[in-house]
């Protein structure tokens, strides 16, 4: 799972974190979940996100983006 605040990414829609939690817990029963975060300034690159099966966003106040 790749985490980003970007609204424009090269593939698919961003999934809000609260909607991905059930899937993450299901996968964790039998396997591993890898969480990908980029640096604080830019976040993960499009190349890094392209390797993730799911791209997730954590909703935040627009005045204080994560």
mmJSON file of the N, C-alpha and C atoms, coordinates in Angstrom:
{"data_MODEL":{"atom_site":{
"group_PDB":["ATOM","ATOM","ATOM","ATOM","ATOM","ATOM","ATOM","ATOM","ATOM","ATOM","ATOM","ATOM","ATOM","ATOM","ATOM","ATOM","ATOM","ATOM","ATOM","ATOM","ATOM","ATOM","ATOM","ATOM","ATOM","ATOM","ATOM","ATOM","ATOM","ATOM","ATOM","ATOM","ATOM","ATOM","ATOM","ATOM","ATOM","ATOM","ATOM","ATOM","ATOM","ATOM","ATOM","ATOM","ATOM","ATOM","ATOM","ATOM","ATOM","ATOM","ATOM","ATOM","ATOM","ATOM","ATOM","ATOM","ATOM","ATOM","ATOM","ATOM","ATOM","ATOM","ATOM","ATOM","ATOM","ATOM","ATOM","ATOM","ATOM","ATOM","ATOM","ATOM","ATOM","ATOM","ATOM","ATOM","ATOM","ATOM","ATOM","ATOM","ATOM","ATOM","ATOM","ATOM","ATOM","ATOM","ATOM","ATOM","ATOM","ATOM","ATOM","ATOM","ATOM","ATOM","ATOM","ATOM","ATOM","ATOM","ATOM","ATOM","ATOM","ATOM","ATOM","ATOM","ATOM","ATOM","ATOM","ATOM","ATOM","ATOM","ATOM","ATOM","ATOM","ATOM","ATOM","ATOM","ATOM","ATOM","ATOM","ATOM","ATOM","ATOM","ATOM","ATOM","ATOM","ATOM","ATOM","ATOM","ATOM","ATOM","ATOM","ATOM","ATOM","ATOM","ATOM","ATOM","ATOM","ATOM","ATOM","ATOM","ATOM","ATOM","ATOM","ATOM","ATOM","ATOM","ATOM","ATOM","ATOM","ATOM","ATOM","ATOM","ATOM","ATOM","ATOM","ATOM","ATOM","ATOM","ATOM","ATOM","ATOM","ATOM","ATOM","ATOM","ATOM","ATOM","ATOM","ATOM","ATOM","ATOM","ATOM","ATOM","ATOM","ATOM","ATOM","ATOM","ATOM","ATOM","ATOM","ATOM","ATOM","ATOM","ATOM","ATOM","ATOM","ATOM","ATOM","ATOM","ATOM","ATOM","ATOM","ATOM","ATOM","ATOM","ATOM","ATOM","ATOM","ATOM"],
"id":[1,2,3,4,5,6,7,8,9,10,11,12,13,14,15,16,17,18,19,20,21,22,23,24,25,26,27,28,29,30,31,32,33,34,35,36,37,38,39,40,41,42,43,44,45,46,47,48,49,50,51,52,53,54,55,56,57,58,59,60,61,62,63,64,65,66,67,68,69,70,71,72,73,74,75,76,77,78,79,80,81,82,83,84,85,86,87,88,89,90,91,92,93,94,95,96,97,98,99,100,101,102,103,104,105,106,107,108,109,110,111,112,113,114,115,116,117,118,119,120,121,122,123,124,125,126,127,128,129,130,131,132,133,134,135,136,137,138,139,140,141,142,143,144,145,146,147,148,149,150,151,152,153,154,155,156,157,158,159,160,161,162,163,164,165,166,167,168,169,170,171,172,173,174,175,176,177,178,179,180,181,182,183,184,185,186,187,188,189,190,191,192,193,194,195,196,197,198],
"type_symbol":["N","C","C","N","C","C","N","C","C","N","C","C","N","C","C","N","C","C","N","C","C","N","C","C","N","C","C","N","C","C","N","C","C","N","C","C","N","C","C","N","C","C","N","C","C","N","C","C","N","C","C","N","C","C","N","C","C","N","C","C","N","C","C","N","C","C","N","C","C","N","C","C","N","C","C","N","C","C","N","C","C","N","C","C","N","C","C","N","C","C","N","C","C","N","C","C","N","C","C","N","C","C","N","C","C","N","C","C","N","C","C","N","C","C","N","C","C","N","C","C","N","C","C","N","C","C","N","C","C","N","C","C","N","C","C","N","C","C","N","C","C","N","C","C","N","C","C","N","C","C","N","C","C","N","C","C","N","C","C","N","C","C","N","C","C","N","C","C","N","C","C","N","C","C","N","C","C","N","C","C","N","C","C","N","C","C","N","C","C","N","C","C","N","C","C","N","C","C"],
"label_atom_id":["N","CA","C","N","CA","C","N","CA","C","N","CA","C","N","CA","C","N","CA","C","N","CA","C","N","CA","C","N","CA","C","N","CA","C","N","CA","C","N","CA","C","N","CA","C","N","CA","C","N","CA","C","N","CA","C","N","CA","C","N","CA","C","N","CA","C","N","CA","C","N","CA","C","N","CA","C","N","CA","C","N","CA","C","N","CA","C","N","CA","C","N","CA","C","N","CA","C","N","CA","C","N","CA","C","N","CA","C","N","CA","C","N","CA","C","N","CA","C","N","CA","C","N","CA","C","N","CA","C","N","CA","C","N","CA","C","N","CA","C","N","CA","C","N","CA","C","N","CA","C","N","CA","C","N","CA","C","N","CA","C","N","CA","C","N","CA","C","N","CA","C","N","CA","C","N","CA","C","N","CA","C","N","CA","C","N","CA","C","N","CA","C","N","CA","C","N","CA","C","N","CA","C","N","CA","C","N","CA","C","N","CA","C","N","CA","C","N","CA","C","N","CA","C","N","CA","C","N","CA","C"],
"label_alt_id":[null,null,null,null,null,null,null,null,null,null,null,null,null,null,null,null,null,null,null,null,null,null,null,null,null,null,null,null,null,null,null,null,null,null,null,null,null,null,null,null,null,null,null,null,null,null,null,null,null,null,null,null,null,null,null,null,null,null,null,null,null,null,null,null,null,null,null,null,null,null,null,null,null,null,null,null,null,null,null,null,null,null,null,null,null,null,null,null,null,null,null,null,null,null,null,null,null,null,null,null,null,null,null,null,null,null,null,null,null,null,null,null,null,null,null,null,null,null,null,null,null,null,null,null,null,null,null,null,null,null,null,null,null,null,null,null,null,null,null,null,null,null,null,null,null,null,null,null,null,null,null,null,null,null,null,null,null,null,null,null,null,null,null,null,null,null,null,null,null,null,null,null,null,null,null,null,null,null,null,null,null,null,null,null,null,null,null,null,null,null,null,null,null,null,null,null,null,null],
"label_comp_id":["UNK","UNK","UNK","UNK","UNK","UNK","UNK","UNK","UNK","UNK","UNK","UNK","UNK","UNK","UNK","UNK","UNK","UNK","UNK","UNK","UNK","UNK","UNK","UNK","UNK","UNK","UNK","UNK","UNK","UNK","UNK","UNK","UNK","UNK","UNK","UNK","UNK","UNK","UNK","UNK","UNK","UNK","UNK","UNK","UNK","UNK","UNK","UNK","UNK","UNK","UNK","UNK","UNK","UNK","UNK","UNK","UNK","UNK","UNK","UNK","UNK","UNK","UNK","UNK","UNK","UNK","UNK","UNK","UNK","UNK","UNK","UNK","UNK","UNK","UNK","UNK","UNK","UNK","UNK","UNK","UNK","UNK","UNK","UNK","UNK","UNK","UNK","UNK","UNK","UNK","UNK","UNK","UNK","UNK","UNK","UNK","UNK","UNK","UNK","UNK","UNK","UNK","UNK","UNK","UNK","UNK","UNK","UNK","UNK","UNK","UNK","UNK","UNK","UNK","UNK","UNK","UNK","UNK","UNK","UNK","UNK","UNK","UNK","UNK","UNK","UNK","UNK","UNK","UNK","UNK","UNK","UNK","UNK","UNK","UNK","UNK","UNK","UNK","UNK","UNK","UNK","UNK","UNK","UNK","UNK","UNK","UNK","UNK","UNK","UNK","UNK","UNK","UNK","UNK","UNK","UNK","UNK","UNK","UNK","UNK","UNK","UNK","UNK","UNK","UNK","UNK","UNK","UNK","UNK","UNK","UNK","UNK","UNK","UNK","UNK","UNK","UNK","UNK","UNK","UNK","UNK","UNK","UNK","UNK","UNK","UNK","UNK","UNK","UNK","UNK","UNK","UNK","UNK","UNK","UNK","UNK","UNK","UNK"],
"label_asym_id":["A","A","A","A","A","A","A","A","A","A","A","A","A","A","A","A","A","A","A","A","A","A","A","A","A","A","A","A","A","A","A","A","A","A","A","A","A","A","A","A","A","A","A","A","A","A","A","A","A","A","A","A","A","A","A","A","A","A","A","A","A","A","A","A","A","A","A","A","A","A","A","A","A","A","A","A","A","A","A","A","A","A","A","A","A","A","A","A","A","A","A","A","A","A","A","A","A","A","A","A","A","A","A","A","A","A","A","A","A","A","A","A","A","A","A","A","A","A","A","A","A","A","A","A","A","A","A","A","A","A","A","A","A","A","A","A","A","A","A","A","A","A","A","A","A","A","A","A","A","A","A","A","A","A","A","A","A","A","A","A","A","A","A","A","A","A","A","A","A","A","A","A","A","A","A","A","A","A","A","A","A","A","A","A","A","A","A","A","A","A","A","A","A","A","A","A","A","A"],
"label_entity_id":["1","1","1","1","1","1","1","1","1","1","1","1","1","1","1","1","1","1","1","1","1","1","1","1","1","1","1","1","1","1","1","1","1","1","1","1","1","1","1","1","1","1","1","1","1","1","1","1","1","1","1","1","1","1","1","1","1","1","1","1","1","1","1","1","1","1","1","1","1","1","1","1","1","1","1","1","1","1","1","1","1","1","1","1","1","1","1","1","1","1","1","1","1","1","1","1","1","1","1","1","1","1","1","1","1","1","1","1","1","1","1","1","1","1","1","1","1","1","1","1","1","1","1","1","1","1","1","1","1","1","1","1","1","1","1","1","1","1","1","1","1","1","1","1","1","1","1","1","1","1","1","1","1","1","1","1","1","1","1","1","1","1","1","1","1","1","1","1","1","1","1","1","1","1","1","1","1","1","1","1","1","1","1","1","1","1","1","1","1","1","1","1","1","1","1","1","1","1"],
"label_seq_id":[1,1,1,2,2,2,3,3,3,4,4,4,5,5,5,6,6,6,7,7,7,8,8,8,9,9,9,10,10,10,11,11,11,12,12,12,13,13,13,14,14,14,15,15,15,16,16,16,17,17,17,18,18,18,19,19,19,20,20,20,21,21,21,22,22,22,23,23,23,24,24,24,25,25,25,26,26,26,27,27,27,28,28,28,29,29,29,30,30,30,31,31,31,32,32,32,33,33,33,34,34,34,35,35,35,36,36,36,37,37,37,38,38,38,39,39,39,40,40,40,41,41,41,42,42,42,43,43,43,44,44,44,45,45,45,46,46,46,47,47,47,48,48,48,49,49,49,50,50,50,51,51,51,52,52,52,53,53,53,54,54,54,55,55,55,56,56,56,57,57,57,58,58,58,59,59,59,60,60,60,61,61,61,62,62,62,63,63,63,64,64,64,65,65,65,66,66,66],
"pdbx_PDB_ins_code":[null,null,null,null,null,null,null,null,null,null,null,null,null,null,null,null,null,null,null,null,null,null,null,null,null,null,null,null,null,null,null,null,null,null,null,null,null,null,null,null,null,null,null,null,null,null,null,null,null,null,null,null,null,null,null,null,null,null,null,null,null,null,null,null,null,null,null,null,null,null,null,null,null,null,null,null,null,null,null,null,null,null,null,null,null,null,null,null,null,null,null,null,null,null,null,null,null,null,null,null,null,null,null,null,null,null,null,null,null,null,null,null,null,null,null,null,null,null,null,null,null,null,null,null,null,null,null,null,null,null,null,null,null,null,null,null,null,null,null,null,null,null,null,null,null,null,null,null,null,null,null,null,null,null,null,null,null,null,null,null,null,null,null,null,null,null,null,null,null,null,null,null,null,null,null,null,null,null,null,null,null,null,null,null,null,null,null,null,null,null,null,null,null,null,null,null,null,null],
"Cartn_x":[0.833,0.0,0.877,0.671,1.406,0.536,1.116,0.377,0.82,-0.153,0.16,-0.971,-0.663,-1.7,-1.945,-1.154,-1.326,-2.695,-3.276,-4.579,-4.434,-3.309,-3.1,-1.994,-2.362,-1.374,-1.624,-0.668,-0.725,-1.727,-2.17,-3.076,-4.169,-5.307,-6.408,-6.683,-7.745,-8.161,-7.48,-7.387,-6.897,-8.017,-7.666,-8.646,-8.472,-9.522,-9.403,-9.0,-8.132,-7.583,-8.668,-9.729,-10.765,-11.451,-11.445,-12.049,-11.107,-9.819,-8.837,-8.498,-8.862,-8.536,-9.068,-10.331,-10.807,-9.987,-9.629,-8.817,-7.439,-6.849,-5.531,-5.563,-6.571,-6.676,-6.87,-7.62,-7.833,-6.513,-5.749,-4.462,-3.504,-3.539,-2.609,-2.854,-4.024,-4.298,-3.361,-3.031,-2.235,-0.94,-0.697,0.483,0.935,1.701,2.268,1.678,1.609,1.216,2.398,2.818,3.92,3.348,3.762,3.305,4.431,4.141,5.155,4.827,5.744,5.64,6.858,6.698,7.842,8.38,9.246,9.769,8.682,8.881,7.843,7.524,8.509,8.296,7.513,7.906,7.347,6.528,6.621,5.927,6.588,5.969,6.555,6.457,7.397,7.392,6.329,5.977,5.041,5.596,6.905,7.527,7.318,7.516,7.301,5.832,4.931,3.506,3.072,3.734,3.361,3.629,4.463,4.781,3.823,2.934,1.978,0.679,0.096,-1.189,-2.339,-2.195,-3.23,-2.562,-3.193,-2.692,-3.727,-3.273,-4.158,-3.905,-4.97,-4.843,-5.436,-4.86,-5.41,-6.005,-7.32,-7.938,-7.428,-7.141,-6.647,-7.241,-7.207,-7.679,-6.801,-7.406,-6.656,-5.683,-5.993,-5.099,-3.853,-3.926,-2.806,-2.584,-2.174,-2.003,-0.921,-1.095,-0.12,1.021],
"Cartn_y":[-1.165,0.0,1.226,2.059,3.306,4.448,5.334,6.456,7.751,8.548,9.817,10.806,12.089,13.125,13.687,13.227,13.722,13.377,14.295,14.047,13.511,13.758,13.286,12.258,11.021,9.958,9.247,8.475,7.857,6.717,6.183,5.045,5.137,4.615,4.452,5.578,5.426,6.408,6.152,7.208,7.076,6.503,5.609,5.0,5.594,6.125,6.65,5.539,5.87,4.892,4.12,4.792,4.098,3.003,3.112,2.08,0.916,1.115,0.075,-0.767,-0.303,-1.026,-2.465,-2.709,-4.112,-5.019,-4.55,-5.354,-5.604,-4.575,-4.718,-5.768,-5.745,-6.726,-8.135,-8.262,-9.573,-10.145,-9.339,-9.786,-10.15,-9.407,-9.635,-10.967,-11.572,-12.875,-13.94,-13.86,-14.904,-14.401,-13.117,-12.605,-11.283,-10.592,-9.327,-8.179,-7.041,-5.805,-4.86,-4.322,-3.37,-1.978,-1.042,0.336,1.183,1.91,2.723,4.196,4.909,6.348,6.986,8.151,8.87,9.837,10.725,11.724,12.749,13.516,14.44,15.546,15.973,17.074,16.635,15.54,15.144,13.862,13.069,11.787,10.809,9.648,8.65,9.102,8.66,8.996,8.171,8.576,7.786,6.394,6.289,4.983,4.085,4.645,3.87,3.472,4.41,4.098,3.06,3.03,2.063,0.624,0.445,-0.894,-1.331,-0.447,-0.749,-1.28,-2.245,-2.79,-1.832,-1.06,-0.124,1.21,2.307,3.644,4.315,4.726,5.17,6.637,7.318,8.673,8.729,9.553,9.796,11.202,11.304,12.625,13.57,14.8,15.802,17.157,18.07,19.428,20.073,20.684,21.302,22.372,22.993,24.012,23.394,22.107,21.395,20.055,20.074,18.799,17.94,16.627,15.702,15.487],
"Cartn_z":[0.0,0.0,0.0,-1.007,-1.086,-0.59,0.195,0.766,0.106,-0.323,-0.971,-0.746,-0.856,-0.814,-2.197,-3.169,-4.539,-5.074,-5.791,-6.389,-7.801,-8.446,-9.814,-9.802,-9.981,-10.088,-11.404,-11.843,-13.167,-13.275,-12.178,-12.268,-11.22,-11.547,-10.622,-9.639,-8.932,-7.946,-6.607,-5.832,-4.472,-3.612,-2.719,-1.834,-0.442,0.161,1.523,2.49,3.433,4.357,5.097,5.54,6.301,5.476,4.154,3.319,3.043,3.246,2.945,4.19,5.359,6.595,6.591,6.231,6.237,5.324,4.134,3.206,3.8,4.413,5.013,6.125,6.961,8.049,7.505,6.426,5.796,5.278,4.568,4.022,5.144,6.236,7.349,8.055,7.87,8.484,7.947,6.653,6.004,5.373,5.447,4.774,5.361,4.584,5.021,4.219,4.854,4.191,4.306,3.187,3.174,2.966,3.807,3.71,3.145,2.074,1.395,1.598,2.234,2.424,1.783,1.225,0.677,1.707,1.237,2.166,2.475,3.52,3.979,2.978,2.231,1.285,0.048,-0.566,-1.857,-1.847,-0.815,-0.801,-1.756,-1.965,-2.862,-4.313,-5.122,-6.555,-7.264,-8.481,-9.283,-9.545,-9.708,-9.921,-8.695,-7.502,-6.282,-6.145,-6.435,-6.336,-7.359,-8.513,-9.552,-9.112,-8.106,-7.603,-6.499,-6.099,-5.027,-5.622,-4.975,-5.44,-5.134,-4.062,-3.635,-3.335,-3.782,-3.468,-2.57,-1.399,-0.329,-0.006,0.397,0.896,2.296,3.142,4.47,4.411,4.449,4.338,5.447,5.033,5.976,5.618,6.539,6.292,5.227,4.229,3.136,3.628,4.741,5.305,5.923,6.249,6.873,6.19,4.934,4.215,4.854,4.735,5.31,4.338],
"occupancy":[1.0,1.0,1.0,1.0,1.0,1.0,1.0,1.0,1.0,1.0,1.0,1.0,1.0,1.0,1.0,1.0,1.0,1.0,1.0,1.0,1.0,1.0,1.0,1.0,1.0,1.0,1.0,1.0,1.0,1.0,1.0,1.0,1.0,1.0,1.0,1.0,1.0,1.0,1.0,1.0,1.0,1.0,1.0,1.0,1.0,1.0,1.0,1.0,1.0,1.0,1.0,1.0,1.0,1.0,1.0,1.0,1.0,1.0,1.0,1.0,1.0,1.0,1.0,1.0,1.0,1.0,1.0,1.0,1.0,1.0,1.0,1.0,1.0,1.0,1.0,1.0,1.0,1.0,1.0,1.0,1.0,1.0,1.0,1.0,1.0,1.0,1.0,1.0,1.0,1.0,1.0,1.0,1.0,1.0,1.0,1.0,1.0,1.0,1.0,1.0,1.0,1.0,1.0,1.0,1.0,1.0,1.0,1.0,1.0,1.0,1.0,1.0,1.0,1.0,1.0,1.0,1.0,1.0,1.0,1.0,1.0,1.0,1.0,1.0,1.0,1.0,1.0,1.0,1.0,1.0,1.0,1.0,1.0,1.0,1.0,1.0,1.0,1.0,1.0,1.0,1.0,1.0,1.0,1.0,1.0,1.0,1.0,1.0,1.0,1.0,1.0,1.0,1.0,1.0,1.0,1.0,1.0,1.0,1.0,1.0,1.0,1.0,1.0,1.0,1.0,1.0,1.0,1.0,1.0,1.0,1.0,1.0,1.0,1.0,1.0,1.0,1.0,1.0,1.0,1.0,1.0,1.0,1.0,1.0,1.0,1.0,1.0,1.0,1.0,1.0,1.0,1.0,1.0,1.0,1.0,1.0,1.0,1.0],
"B_iso_or_equiv":[0.0,0.0,0.0,0.0,0.0,0.0,0.0,0.0,0.0,0.0,0.0,0.0,0.0,0.0,0.0,0.0,0.0,0.0,0.0,0.0,0.0,0.0,0.0,0.0,0.0,0.0,0.0,0.0,0.0,0.0,0.0,0.0,0.0,0.0,0.0,0.0,0.0,0.0,0.0,0.0,0.0,0.0,0.0,0.0,0.0,0.0,0.0,0.0,0.0,0.0,0.0,0.0,0.0,0.0,0.0,0.0,0.0,0.0,0.0,0.0,0.0,0.0,0.0,0.0,0.0,0.0,0.0,0.0,0.0,0.0,0.0,0.0,0.0,0.0,0.0,0.0,0.0,0.0,0.0,0.0,0.0,0.0,0.0,0.0,0.0,0.0,0.0,0.0,0.0,0.0,0.0,0.0,0.0,0.0,0.0,0.0,0.0,0.0,0.0,0.0,0.0,0.0,0.0,0.0,0.0,0.0,0.0,0.0,0.0,0.0,0.0,0.0,0.0,0.0,0.0,0.0,0.0,0.0,0.0,0.0,0.0,0.0,0.0,0.0,0.0,0.0,0.0,0.0,0.0,0.0,0.0,0.0,0.0,0.0,0.0,0.0,0.0,0.0,0.0,0.0,0.0,0.0,0.0,0.0,0.0,0.0,0.0,0.0,0.0,0.0,0.0,0.0,0.0,0.0,0.0,0.0,0.0,0.0,0.0,0.0,0.0,0.0,0.0,0.0,0.0,0.0,0.0,0.0,0.0,0.0,0.0,0.0,0.0,0.0,0.0,0.0,0.0,0.0,0.0,0.0,0.0,0.0,0.0,0.0,0.0,0.0,0.0,0.0,0.0,0.0,0.0,0.0,0.0,0.0,0.0,0.0,0.0,0.0],
"pdbx_formal_charge":[null,null,null,null,null,null,null,null,null,null,null,null,null,null,null,null,null,null,null,null,null,null,null,null,null,null,null,null,null,null,null,null,null,null,null,null,null,null,null,null,null,null,null,null,null,null,null,null,null,null,null,null,null,null,null,null,null,null,null,null,null,null,null,null,null,null,null,null,null,null,null,null,null,null,null,null,null,null,null,null,null,null,null,null,null,null,null,null,null,null,null,null,null,null,null,null,null,null,null,null,null,null,null,null,null,null,null,null,null,null,null,null,null,null,null,null,null,null,null,null,null,null,null,null,null,null,null,null,null,null,null,null,null,null,null,null,null,null,null,null,null,null,null,null,null,null,null,null,null,null,null,null,null,null,null,null,null,null,null,null,null,null,null,null,null,null,null,null,null,null,null,null,null,null,null,null,null,null,null,null,null,null,null,null,null,null,null,null,null,null,null,null,null,null,null,null,null,null],
"auth_seq_id":[1,1,1,2,2,2,3,3,3,4,4,4,5,5,5,6,6,6,7,7,7,8,8,8,9,9,9,10,10,10,11,11,11,12,12,12,13,13,13,14,14,14,15,15,15,16,16,16,17,17,17,18,18,18,19,19,19,20,20,20,21,21,21,22,22,22,23,23,23,24,24,24,25,25,25,26,26,26,27,27,27,28,28,28,29,29,29,30,30,30,31,31,31,32,32,32,33,33,33,34,34,34,35,35,35,36,36,36,37,37,37,38,38,38,39,39,39,40,40,40,41,41,41,42,42,42,43,43,43,44,44,44,45,45,45,46,46,46,47,47,47,48,48,48,49,49,49,50,50,50,51,51,51,52,52,52,53,53,53,54,54,54,55,55,55,56,56,56,57,57,57,58,58,58,59,59,59,60,60,60,61,61,61,62,62,62,63,63,63,64,64,64,65,65,65,66,66,66],
"auth_comp_id":["UNK","UNK","UNK","UNK","UNK","UNK","UNK","UNK","UNK","UNK","UNK","UNK","UNK","UNK","UNK","UNK","UNK","UNK","UNK","UNK","UNK","UNK","UNK","UNK","UNK","UNK","UNK","UNK","UNK","UNK","UNK","UNK","UNK","UNK","UNK","UNK","UNK","UNK","UNK","UNK","UNK","UNK","UNK","UNK","UNK","UNK","UNK","UNK","UNK","UNK","UNK","UNK","UNK","UNK","UNK","UNK","UNK","UNK","UNK","UNK","UNK","UNK","UNK","UNK","UNK","UNK","UNK","UNK","UNK","UNK","UNK","UNK","UNK","UNK","UNK","UNK","UNK","UNK","UNK","UNK","UNK","UNK","UNK","UNK","UNK","UNK","UNK","UNK","UNK","UNK","UNK","UNK","UNK","UNK","UNK","UNK","UNK","UNK","UNK","UNK","UNK","UNK","UNK","UNK","UNK","UNK","UNK","UNK","UNK","UNK","UNK","UNK","UNK","UNK","UNK","UNK","UNK","UNK","UNK","UNK","UNK","UNK","UNK","UNK","UNK","UNK","UNK","UNK","UNK","UNK","UNK","UNK","UNK","UNK","UNK","UNK","UNK","UNK","UNK","UNK","UNK","UNK","UNK","UNK","UNK","UNK","UNK","UNK","UNK","UNK","UNK","UNK","UNK","UNK","UNK","UNK","UNK","UNK","UNK","UNK","UNK","UNK","UNK","UNK","UNK","UNK","UNK","UNK","UNK","UNK","UNK","UNK","UNK","UNK","UNK","UNK","UNK","UNK","UNK","UNK","UNK","UNK","UNK","UNK","UNK","UNK","UNK","UNK","UNK","UNK","UNK","UNK","UNK","UNK","UNK","UNK","UNK","UNK"],
"auth_asym_id":["A","A","A","A","A","A","A","A","A","A","A","A","A","A","A","A","A","A","A","A","A","A","A","A","A","A","A","A","A","A","A","A","A","A","A","A","A","A","A","A","A","A","A","A","A","A","A","A","A","A","A","A","A","A","A","A","A","A","A","A","A","A","A","A","A","A","A","A","A","A","A","A","A","A","A","A","A","A","A","A","A","A","A","A","A","A","A","A","A","A","A","A","A","A","A","A","A","A","A","A","A","A","A","A","A","A","A","A","A","A","A","A","A","A","A","A","A","A","A","A","A","A","A","A","A","A","A","A","A","A","A","A","A","A","A","A","A","A","A","A","A","A","A","A","A","A","A","A","A","A","A","A","A","A","A","A","A","A","A","A","A","A","A","A","A","A","A","A","A","A","A","A","A","A","A","A","A","A","A","A","A","A","A","A","A","A","A","A","A","A","A","A","A","A","A","A","A","A"],
"auth_atom_id":["N","CA","C","N","CA","C","N","CA","C","N","CA","C","N","CA","C","N","CA","C","N","CA","C","N","CA","C","N","CA","C","N","CA","C","N","CA","C","N","CA","C","N","CA","C","N","CA","C","N","CA","C","N","CA","C","N","CA","C","N","CA","C","N","CA","C","N","CA","C","N","CA","C","N","CA","C","N","CA","C","N","CA","C","N","CA","C","N","CA","C","N","CA","C","N","CA","C","N","CA","C","N","CA","C","N","CA","C","N","CA","C","N","CA","C","N","CA","C","N","CA","C","N","CA","C","N","CA","C","N","CA","C","N","CA","C","N","CA","C","N","CA","C","N","CA","C","N","CA","C","N","CA","C","N","CA","C","N","CA","C","N","CA","C","N","CA","C","N","CA","C","N","CA","C","N","CA","C","N","CA","C","N","CA","C","N","CA","C","N","CA","C","N","CA","C","N","CA","C","N","CA","C","N","CA","C","N","CA","C","N","CA","C","N","CA","C","N","CA","C","N","CA","C","N","CA","C","N","CA","C"],
"pdbx_PDB_model_num":[1,1,1,1,1,1,1,1,1,1,1,1,1,1,1,1,1,1,1,1,1,1,1,1,1,1,1,1,1,1,1,1,1,1,1,1,1,1,1,1,1,1,1,1,1,1,1,1,1,1,1,1,1,1,1,1,1,1,1,1,1,1,1,1,1,1,1,1,1,1,1,1,1,1,1,1,1,1,1,1,1,1,1,1,1,1,1,1,1,1,1,1,1,1,1,1,1,1,1,1,1,1,1,1,1,1,1,1,1,1,1,1,1,1,1,1,1,1,1,1,1,1,1,1,1,1,1,1,1,1,1,1,1,1,1,1,1,1,1,1,1,1,1,1,1,1,1,1,1,1,1,1,1,1,1,1,1,1,1,1,1,1,1,1,1,1,1,1,1,1,1,1,1,1,1,1,1,1,1,1,1,1,1,1,1,1,1,1,1,1,1,1,1,1,1,1,1,1]
}}}
